[in-house]
Amino acid sequence: MLMAEHYHVGLLVLAASLGNILGACVNWFLGRFIAQFEGRRWFPVTRKQVAKAEGWYRRYGRWTLLLSWGPIIGEPLTIVAGVLREPFPVFLALLTVAKTARYVAVAAVTLGWM
C-alpha cells in the first residue's frame, strides 16, 4: 500500500481485485474443461483426489467460494467449482465479494483504519 500515497486507495483495491478475479475465472474455465483429460498419465491429480474434492464441495456448497480469497485453498476451490459446473454468474458474484473484501481488508489494515 505504499502506492496509496500516490494513487487513490479505491483504484488500488479495484485493480488488485480485478486481477485476482480474472485469474480465478481462468481457473474456473480450466476446471470446466480439464476433466476430459482425466485418466491420462500426465494429469496432475488422481481420480480419488478429484472425488474427495468433489465430495467436499458438494457437502459445503457454493458458499465455500467465499473462502477463495485465502491462500492454499482458494485456487483449488475455483478449479473444483469449474469441474462441478457451478453456474458462472453465481461463481463470479461470490468470487467478487470474496476477492474484493480481501483487498478492502488489506487496505484497511495497512492504512490503519482497523
Protein Blocks (a to p, Z undefined) as FASTA:
>chain_A
ZZmmmpcfklmmmmmmmmmmmmmmmmmmmmmmmmmmgoiaklmbdfklmmmmmmmmmmno
mmlmmmmmpghjlmmmmmmmmmnopafklmmmmmmmmmmmmmmmmmmmmnopZZ
